[in-house]
Structures are given as C-alpha cells and as structure tokens.
C-alpha cells in the first residue's frame, strides 16, 4: 500500500509482498525487510539486454518484508499513480517505486526523447497496482481527451498514461537560426484519451535554448 | 472518458484549470482568448488550445512591441504568446505569483519576471539587471520561496531582493567597518577578523513596497549585453567625465584614487 508522508517521502506498508524501487532510495524502515538488487530491473535477460542497448538503464532493487519502508530521492516531489491494466510511460530517472506485481519494460519514443536529451527510449509500467514517480516541484496532472488535445514542453514532461498518441512538433524556422525564435521550438502534442504529468520546471534540453 | 482513481489528488482539464490564476504554488495558468501575453522564453510548460509563440521582432508584432516593450537588451529572451487556450507557466519549481498593477510602476529583477500583459509596458530600469513595468495589468513573477512585502524605510540583503514598487530606487549601504581603511577592505575580502557577510545592503526610503524572497538563491543571471555607451548612462562603461583610470578595479575598503584624496 503506497502512501505519501508529506510530499517528498513515500511510505509503503508491506505484509510479505514486494515492491520494486530505485536503487538506494530507501531512507528508513521498520519491521523486517530484505533488499535485493534486481539486475536489469527484474525484466529477465531479454529486458536487461534491451535496457543496455537502449540506454534506458535503471538500477532497481526489490524490497520484501513485513512493516513500513520509506523511500525518497533527492528531496524531489513524489506523485502516486494508480494503474488499472493501463500503461504508464515514464522516464527511468523519474520512476521511484512500483508495486511488485507491475511489469516494467522499455518502449521507443521517437523524436521526443531525443529532444529531451533522454535518448530515444522510455520506460513503461504496466499492470494493476500503484507506482510512484518523482518530479522537480509538484507535478500537474492534465487530462487529454478527444476535444482537448494538449501540447507540452519536452523539458517539463515527466510521464503519461492511457491511450495517447504523441506527435512531435518542431517550430524551427529561419527565425530560430537568426535568434528570433519563439523559444518553444520543440513541443510534444498529445491526442487521445489519458493523463499527462508535467513538472513546474524544465530540464536542460537541446530545445531549451532554441 | 475513463477514470484514473488514485492518480494524484487533482486532475486538470481545460474546464477546471483556473483562468489567470495559480494552479498550485509553482504553476500559473494563463487564459488566452485571442489575446496576447509577453512571456520569457522557455517558461511555458504545457498548453491546451492553439497558441503561437513568436519572438519579439516578428514583423506582425511591430505595433505591440512599439507600445509595450522597450528593452532591446532583453528582446531575445522574450516571446509573445498569441491565440486561444490555456497555458501553464512555471520556472525551475520556484514559487510563482501574479500581481496586479493599477496605474503603477514596479521594478523587478529581470530573471524573476515570467510573463506580463501587453497593457503594461516593459522598460529597463536604470539599475542594471532590473526591469520596470509601468501601467495597468497583470504580471507573473517567480521567487525562491514565497514573496514577503515590506515597507520602507528598510535595508535588505542584495540576494533576497526581488523588486520594489512605487518607491524611489534603492541605494547601496555599506556598514561603517567596511569603509575604514585597509583593514576594513581586507576583512571584507577574506573574512579574517570576523565578517558577517551582511555588511552590504540595499537601502530603501520613501513610500512604496519592497518585495523580498525568503531565500538567497538567485535566478541565473543571463547575459543580456549592456546599455549603449553614452555619457551619463549608468552601467554603460561610457566615460563619466572623470579621470582616465577611473575604471580600474578597486578593493572594497579603498576610499578612492590617491590623487583624488590629495586633491591632485
């Protein structure tokens, strides 16, 4: 059971079940806990190789036991995401913890990843259960529906879930080259039905200075 | 429309997003209805609807720029958002707040200003690194920690100063020990003999409001160039009519050129 204690610490109550969490993110626990490093994020040999090839590495540990375990990562804000059979796409660096029963994997993101400087791949989380994602400042959750498509700055994007199509928009014109660009040269447009998580801060991106 | 129970406390869509108000302490939502806003580059994090972002200097914006943007040094940092929809602004997870000016003036550190309505006009302050807004309208500013409003007379730490409204521009204030000869200078530079780090302040007098942030972390200063070389313009590096070596760097404790002190 995931629970936020304040906005920057995640408390997980466990009764013999397991959670997967970012390596080294445990800050305290009571009761009996066993920590085990999962090579390749517990995705088997195939997942391990995929992660190595795609550069979407994450070091994950499995925490199992009885009691409460607290997780935190560099005082960043934590957001809980509930999954009911749908898929969450999140940058591996923003994924803090998932229920043991959720499957993680990698997927191709295309140009969005490249514009963020995060590589061409992203992490997916799938199944039924809860996940915790981190953000710089509390994330704003925005709903995308058929009549309301959403456009997001790649540097502020952290995750999305649901049935969304994303397309990459580039506003690079000759003006950009002349230093008179609109400042928002790269954007991701989401269409469909789902949720997008954005943080009130922008990572440094290639697009950031364009 | 499917629901996502447990997906964070609030899910926003264009209907529930506020109009020209804060979404939370760190995010501000601007509603555009065919209107325009000036915003600093890269502070938009997401938007619904159709909004165009054009750099200052885009031909079509000539009239707008003529009436409300008077700072060529900062022109490359600002864009005009135009269209209809709702747009979210944020900056490095700093606190974001909007302020209303009514036929007033407010001077603010250039990095802290995120966006403003074109009914205000933006000018460069005579104090380097600051911008002045004049007129009536709304603007959005970021600060590290909530903003505190103070009334002059007050002396403030240079790093905590966000801006000031309606009062005369501040002056530098140095504590007495800072000025007394060589030892004062050495103490200020090295900290030997006990420097508190608070020997230098900005002093405000007169009627108005001073805005302070509750932290001493600054926004990254962006190099914006300098004002034109011109006699009498502060910070321009232009001749001030003094001695030719007037620009030489000097210890903080030093009182001035020797020649000047002996009246040569």
Interface residues (C-beta under 8 A of the other chain):
Chain A: X79 X80 X81 X82 X84 X86 X130 X136 X137 X138 X139 X140 X141 X142 X143 X145 X148 X149 X150 X151 X152 X153 X155 X156 X161 X162 X171 X175 X179 X180 X181 X182 X183 X184 X193 X195 X196 X197 X198 X199 X200 X201 X202 X208 X209
Chain B: X1 X2 X4 X5 X6 X7 X8 X10 X11 X12 X13 X14 X23 X24 X25 X26 X27 X40 X41 X42 X44 X45 X46 X47 X48 X51 X52 X53 X54 X55 X56 X57 X58 X76 X79 X88 X90 X91 X92 X93 X96
